[in-house]
Amino acid sequence: MKNGEKHKKLTVDPNYVRPKKAVGLLKVAHSMKQTVYIYGATGYGKTSLVAGFLARKKYHYITMAENMVEDLSMLTNKLEEQDTVVIDDLQEVVMAEDREKCFEILQRLITDSHVWVILISRCEMPAWLIPLYIRSFFTIIQESDLTFSIDDMQVYLSSWDIVLTERSEKQLYKISKGFPLFLRIAALRLRNIGMSQMENEERAKLEIQAISLAKQDWWDYLDSAVYDQWDIELQEFLMDVSIVDCFDMQMAQIITKKNDTGELIALTKETGNYMTEKSVKGKTIYELRAPIRLSLNRRLQKKRSHSYIRNLYYNAASCYEYQGKVAEALEMYELCGDNEGISRLLVENARKHVGAGQYWKLRKYYLNVPKDMIMQNPELMAAVSMLHSIMLNDEESDRWYKALEAYAKQQTGTAKRAAQVKLVYLDVALPQRGIGSMIELVKKAGVLVANRRTILPEFSITNNQPSLMNGGKDFCEWSKKDKQLANSIGKLVELVTGKAGKGIVNLALAESMFEKGGDSYEVSVRASKGRVQAESCECFEEVFVAVGMLAQLAVQNNHLEDALDSVKSFRESVPETMTLLLMGVDTFRVRMLLYSGLDADVTEWLKQAPDEEKEFCTLDRFHYMTKVRVYLALGKKERAIKLLHEII
């Protein structure tokens, strides 16, 4: 098994550019005779990297794709001093018996100080190799080490005599993410454009088209060269789950109706580096890499019937609905054409208050509901009125309010009462309604609750902000007569607001005193008492108000770490389903962090915060005001001023 006999199998793209980090790791490993484990999905240039590095060196090459466990065994008897052994396609060793033999052979090779071993695979270190890795310690060259930098990409394209316009270059790197094989496929398309004289815009247009076609070529390659080589059951499983961005074990079982999803997920990981996983609150979440998911989804559309795919989307919708992920469930119901499911979820969401209902996020669905369907449902009329108010379309909001008013006059009994309840709710909750007549409205609502034993919908008094006085509405005017109002209508407010009213009087008085610079001890006592009352019925929004006040008192007394710890503890107690409140807590934490200057957490929050450039939502005022503070801390005064103008 001489160099010439096996060397041909180490193929290399003649234009291939060896990434500096990967080459550096190989050099260090070679000098120390340390075993190297290289892994990456198809097309990351694993063999090209090794072939280039060993171009003038003697080595033995074996690919396990040809089931060469026996040849590997024979090789150990023929090795000479200072030999290099390259073992490729290690992911193909799947049978338990083959793995056992391979492990023994590798153990002998790796412990031989005269032999340098390079292992190449499409997947991360398999479990059966871990004991050997722990004993001998390998140099790991992972997929990220094999990707091209933008400089590598430019060098690679220039070897094809391709020089892109700046726009096309950015687009190609964004799509390819430095993936060598995709860049080769794109180069084959781009070289056809030639170097003829043309305007930059015209040339960029042709280049973008070529890049788009290269994406289709890449998917075709995956179809024939990769997926067709997989086990049929694995192909079917991954095609089925490709309809969602990510999934856990339960969702995979519900979508595919397969009981052996755990085995199939394990097989996916051993087949290649096509899927990532992460732990979220103790649950393992799997995500197919974007190019793989998109190409598998295309394969699904080609190979499966419409009814089969419709059932997959329905299964996913049911799972999302069970998990409380309304937006995701609606998207799936829309894709499978289940209008009944869409209507049911929208009505269910409409029963929630603004702080919990995802009105803004679901606006596309609400605005697409036929008007005659809305006119028959008081919940939908109230929801659409609220949505238009959030969108600053007060005229349309009032039009739907009047439609609900007319509906209430035409009804009797339970239906009439349900409509009246929604009207009272809108009177109090609509953002465009001020607090001028709020006391009368509270009294009216109190009579409705007391006399007719009607339960009003839950109100969002805070809109997920750590404030009652200036959260969902601006009640700052009431601060002038806070104790007087607490004594006169405090009980009524608690009655009208139901569950959300627990602790509201103590919390409102505490906040009013805090804002007016009152006695810190009294503020602390009232806030703590209000917190206990709110916690007794799991009113997390009101608990947040207390946590916010107590944290700010701690900051005033130079106990920032204590404040941050209390906010962190509260966040951990909030249910995962209360996404809007969790966003509010994260934003408040950022405000606390700014007291000690910018740090990584603040800049990371800025990336995740609502983007006013994409869409402006009035409900995100708390987040926007925090972004203004961050912009100022970053020295971005123009952006801060621009955002302030939009808020005002």
N, C-alpha and C positions, 0 to 999 in steps of 0.2 A: 504494500500500500504506500507507494512513493508519492512524492509531491505532485508530479505530473499526472498521476492516475486519478487523483481525487480533486485536484485544484480547480478543474473546470466547473465543478458544482458550486463553487463560491462565486456566484454571479455578481456583477457590479454595474451600475449605471455609469458609463464613461464620463458623464457630466457631473456625477455625484460630488457634493461638497461635504467633507467630513466636519461635523460640528466640533468646535474647539473643546467644549467641556467633555464630550464623550472621548475624544482623542486623548485628552489629558488624563482621564481616568484609566484608559487602556495603558498608557505609558507607565503610570505609577504601578499598576497591577503587574505589568510585564517585568519591571525592575525588581519587584518583590516576589515574583512567581506566585502571585495570589490569584485564585480562581475568580473568573469574571462571569457574572450572570447578566445577560443582556435581554431585555424584554420590551416588546412593543407590538401593536397590531400590525397587520399586513401592510407593507409599504412604507415602513418607517426607516428602511435602509439599514437594518441590522447586519445582514450579510455583507452589504456593500461597505459598511464601516470596517468590519473585520477584514474583508478581502483587501481593502486599501491599506490597512495597517500592516497586514502580513505579506504585502506584495512581493517583498524581496526576502522573505523568510521561509524556512521549511516548516511545513505543518501537515497534519493529517485531518481530513474533513469527513464527517459522517452526518447524514441527515436521518433522523428517526422517522421521517415521513415515509421512508422505504422499509420500515420495520427492521432496522439493522442492529437489533440488540445482540445477535450472534456475532456479527462483524465487529461490533464494539468489543465484545469479549475476546475475539481473536487478536484485535489490535493491541491489547495490553501486553501480549507476549512478544510483540515485534518492536516495541518502542526503544529508542536509543536515548542517550543522554541529551539533555537540553531540547527535548521534543515539545512541540506544541500540538494540542489536540483540540479541534473545534467540533462541537456536537450541536447540530442545528435541529430545529423543529421538535424541541423537547416536549411541547404540548401534545404531541402525537402518542406519547407513552401513556396509555390509558388503562390497559389491563393490569390487574393487581399483580399477576405473575411477572409481567414485563417490568413493572416498576420495581419489584423486589430485586430482580436480576440487575437492572440498570443501577439501582442504588449501590449494590455491592461492587459493581465495576467502577462506578464513579468514586466510591470511597477509596478504592485501591489507587486510582489515577491521581486523585486530589492529594492523597497523603504521600505520594512519590515526589520528593523534593526536586527531581530532575525534570518533571513534566509540568507544563503550564496548560491549564484547562480553560477553555472558553465555552460557556453554555449559552445557547440562543433559544429563545422561546417567544411565543406570542402572548403569554399570560404572565402575571406576577408569580413569584416563587410559589410553586405548588406545595401543598401540605406534606406530601411524601418526601420532599427534599429538605424541609425545614431542619430536621435533626442534623443533617450533614452541614447545612449552612451555619447552624449554631456552633458545631464543633470546629469547623475549619474557617469560618468567616469569609464571605465572598465580597468582591467589589461589585456593587450593583450599578448597572447603567440602565436607567429607566427611560420610558418613552419621552418624557420631557427633555432628557439630555440629548435625544436624537432629533428633536425638532429644529428646523432652521430658524435662525434669527432673520430679521429683515435684510441684514447685510449678506447673510448666507444666500438668501433668496435672490438678491440682486446679482451675486457672483454666479449662481446657478443659471439664471436666465441669460446672463451675458455669454455663457458658454454655448447657448443656443442662438446667439446673435439677436437676442430680444432685449429691447430697452422700452419699458412701459412709460406711459404718461403718469404723472403723480397720482391722479385720481384712480387709475386702473391698478397701480401698484398697491395702493392702500386697500382697495377692494379685494384684490387677490390675496393679500396677507390676512385680511379679516376673515375671508372664507376658508383659506387653507390652514390658518394658524400654524404655518411653518411645516406642514405635513409633506414630506418629500415626494411620495408617489402622486399626490394630487398635483403638485407643482410640475411633475413630469408630464402628466396628462394635460395640464393647462398649457405647457410649453408646446406640445404637439399641435394644439389648436392655435395658439398665438403666433407660431412661426409662419402660418399660412397668410397672415395679414401682410407680411413683407415690410420693407422699409420705404415704401413709396411716399412721396411728398403729399401730405394732407394736413388740414387744420387739426389742432390738438383735440378740439371737441369731437370732430368726425372720427379721429383715430381712437379716442377714448371710448366712443360709442361702440365701435367694432371690437375693441378689446374686452369691454364688459360683456358683449354678446358671446365672445369666445370663452370667457370665464364661466358664463352661465351654461354653455354647451359642455364644458369640461366637467361641470358638476353632474350632468346627466351621464357623461362617459364614465365617471367614477362610480355612479350607482350601478351602471350596467356591468362594470368590472366586478363589483361586489357580488352582484347576482350570480354571475357565471363562475368566477374564480374563487369565491369565498363561501357564500351561502349554500351553493349546490354541493359543497364538500361536507356539509354538516349532516348530522343525524336528522332524519325527517321530523321527529318529534320536537327536537330543539328548534328547527326552522319554524315550525308551526307555533310553538310557544312564544318565540321572540317576535314573530309577525303579529300575533294577537296583542301582546303588551305594548307594541309600538304605537298604539293609539293614544297612550298617555305619556306625559313628560317624565314622570317618575312613578314608582309604585313600591308598596311593601308586600310582604308575603300574602297577607289577607286579600289585598286588591288583585294580585296576580291570580289567586285561586278563584276569586269571584268573576274576573274577566274571562279567564281561559277555561274555567270549570274543570281544571286538572288538580288531582290530589297530590301529585308528585312535584309540585312547584319548587320545593326546597332542593330536590335533586337536580332539576332543570336549571335552577339558578347557579348551583355549584358547578354544573357542567359548562354553563356559559362562561364562568370565571376561568375554568381550566382550558377552555377552547381558545381563548384569546382575550386581550385587554379591551373588550368592547363595552364594558359596563363599569360604572363607578358605584361605590356605596358609601353611605355616611350614617351616623347614628343621630337621631333626633328624638330627644326625651326618651331614650331607652328603646326606640324602635328603629330597625334597620331599613333605610330607604335606598332603593336601587334606581339607577338612572342610566339608560342606554345613551351612549355618546351621540351627539346630535346627528352627524352624518349617517351613522348606523341606523338610528331610529327613523330618520327620514327615508332612507333607502329601503328599509324593511317595510315601512308603511306603504311605499310605492309598490313593493312586491305583493303586499297584502291586497291592495286594490286590484292588482292584475290577476291574482290567483284565486281569490275568494268571491263568492256571490254577494249581491247587494244585501240579501236578507241575513247572511252570515255576519257581515260587517255591521249591519244595523244592530244585531243582537249583542255584538261586542261593545258597541257604544252604549247600548241600554244597560248592560251589566256594569260598565264603568260609571254611568250616571247614578245607578242605584247605590253603588259603593260610596261615591262622593256625597250623595245625599245622606247616607247613614253616618258619614264622618262629619257632617255639618258644613261641607265645603260647597256652598250654594252656587257660586259663580262657575266652578268647575262642573258641577252637576248640570247646570243649565246649558253649558256649552256642549256637553255630551248628549243631552236630550235634544238639543237643536240639531246636532249631527245625525241623530237617528230618526229625526222627524217626529218626535213624541210631543205634540202640542199640549196634551193633557198634563204631562209631567211638568212642562214649562209653566203652565197656568197655575198648577198646584203650588209649585215652589214660590212663584211670585206673590200669590195670595198669602202664603205662610210668612214670607219675608215682610209683607206689608203690615202684618200684625205686630211687628217689632218696632221699637222706637228708633229714632234717628241714630242714636249712639250704638245700637246693636244691628239694625237693619242695614244692608249694604245697598242703599238706594243709589248712590252715585256710581258704584262699581257695576250695578245691574241696569243702569239707565237705558242701555241699548235694548234690553228685553222689554222693559216697561213701555218705552216709547214705540215699540213695534206691536204691542197688543192692540187688536182691533178695537175701535172706540165703542162699538156696540157691546162688546164683551165687558169693557170697563164700566159702562153705564149700568150694568146689571149687578155690579159687585161693589158695596160700599168700601170694602178694604182697598180695592184697586183704585177707586176714585180718590180716597184719602192719600194713598201712596203717590199717585201721579200729581196731586196737588202739592204734596210735600216735595217731590222731586223737582218740579218746576220752580218752587221757591228756592231750593238749594242752587238751582241753575240761574238764579237771579231773574227769572222770567215771572215776575209777580202777577202780570196780567193773566197769563195762562193758569197760574196757580189759583187765582181768585175765580177764574171761570169754572175750574173743576170743583172748587169749594161750593159755588152756587149750584152746580149740577148735583152735588151730594145733598145740598139743602132741599132742592126740588124733589129728589128721590125720597128724602125723609118725609116730606109732606104727603107723598102718594102712598106711603106704607102704613101698616098698622101692626100692633103687637110687638113681637120680638124683633122683626125686621126694622120697624120704625125706631125702636130703642137702640139697636145696633148702629143705625145711621146717626142718631143724635149723639151717641157716645163719640163717634168719629169726628163729628162737628166740634164738640167741646174740646176734644184732643187737638184738633187743628187750630182752634182759637188760641189755645195756650202755646202750642209747639211751633207753629209756622214762623220761620225766621223773620218774615217781613212785619209780623205783628209786634208792636212795642209792648211795654209793660204798663201803659197808661191806664188801661181798663182791667189789668190783671187781677186786682183784688176782687172786683165784681165777678170776673170769670171764675175765680177760685170758689167764691160763695155759691155761684150757680152750679158749678160742678159738684160741690159738696152736697147741695140739695138733691141733685140727680143721684148721687151715690147713696145718700142716706134714705131717701124716700122710696126709691125704686130698686134698691138693693142691686144696683148696677156696678160692675167693676170696670173702671176706666182702663184704657191701655196704659202700659208702663211708659212713663215719661223719661226722656233723657235730659236731666237737669244740668249735667256737666259736659255733655258732648265729648266724653273721654278725656277731659282736661282736669287738672287738679284744682278745680275751682267751681263753686256753686254760684257765686256772685257774678261771675263773668265767664260762664262756661257755655251752656246751651243758649242762654239769653243774658243780657246785661241788666242785672238787678242792683247795680251800684247805687242807684238813686235811693233804694230802700235802706241803705246803710245809715242814712241820716236819722231814721226812726227804727233802727233794728230791734231794740228790746220791746218797743211799743207794738210793732207788727208781730213779733214773736208771741206776745201775750194775746193779741187780738185774733190773728188768723193762723197761728202756728199749728194748732190741732187740725184745723181745716186743711191746711197744706199737706200735713201728714196723711190725712184721710184720702184726699184727692190723688196724691201721688202714689198711694198704695205701698207696695214693697220698697219702691225707691225712696219713700219718705222716712224710712227708719233712720233716725239720727240726724235728719235734715235740719231741724231747728238748732240743735247744738252746734252742728258744723257751720251753718250759715252765720250764727252769732260769733263763733270763733274766728271765721274768716273776716267778718266785718271788723272785729276788734283788731285782728292782726294787721289789716290794711290801714287802719287808723292809728297804728302804733300803740295799741293798748297793752295792758299788763301781760307779759309773756307767760306768767304762771297761769293766769285765768284762761288765756288762749289755749295753752297746753292741756289744761284740765278739760275744757269743753271739747276740744278736738279729740282727745282720748276717749271721752265719754261717747261722743258721736261715732267714733270708730267702732267701739264695742257694740253699740246699737246696730250699726250697719253690718258688722260682721255676723251678728246673730241670725241674719236672714240672707247672708251672702250677697249683699249689695256692693259689689266690687267697685263700682264707679264712685260711690260715696266714700268707701274706705280709701280710695285713691286721694280724695280731697284731704282726708285726715293725714295720710302719709305725707302728702305734699307739704302741708302746713308744718307738721312736726319736723320734716327734713329741712325746711327753710329756717325754722327756729334753731336747729342744730348748726346750720351754716353760719347764722348770725353769731353763734357762740363759739365759732372757730372749731367746729367738729364736723368737717366735711366728710371724713371717712365714715363716721357714724351715720351721717345722712345717706351716703351712697349705699352703705350696708342695709339700711332700712328699706330703701327703694328696691334693692336687689332681692331682699327677702319677700317683699310684697309681690314683685313680678313673678317669682317662683310659685306663688300661691294662686295666681290668676289662671283660670282654665285656658287651655290652648285654643279653644274655639272662639274666645273673645279677642279676636285679632286686632280690632280697632282700639280696644283699651290697651292691649300690649304695645301697640304703636305709640299711644299716648305716654305710657310709662317710660318707654325707651327715649322719647323726646325730652321728657322731664329730666331723665338721668343725664342727658347731654347738657342741659342747662346747668345742672349741678357741676358736671365735669369742667365746664367753661370757667368756673371760679378759680381753677388751678391752671388754666391755660389749655391750649390745644394738645390733644394726644391722638393716638391711633384710633381709639374708639369713636372719637368725635368725627374724624375724617371718614371712617367707615360708615357711620350713621348718615353722613351727608350723601353717600352714594345710594343708600337705601331710602332716603326721605322722598316724599312726594315731589315730583318734578313739575314746577310751575311752568316750565317752558313747553312741556307736552300738553298739559291740561291744567286749568285752574279750578279748584273746587273750594267753595266757601267753607266747607266743613273742615278743611285742613289748615285753618287759620293759625292754630297753635303750633303746628309744624312749620308753617311759613315764617312766623315770628321768630321761632328758634333758628331757622335758616338765616334770617337777617343777622342775628347775633353771631352765628358762625362765619358768615361772609365778612362781617366787620373784623372778627378776630383774624381772619385770613388776609385782611387788607383789601378785600374786594368790595370797595365802597360803591362802585357803580351798580353792581349786581344787587347790593343791599337796598340802594335807593330805588332801583327799578321794581324790586319785589314789594317794597313798602307802598309804592304808588299803586300797584295792582291790588294790594290788600285794602287800601283806603278807597 
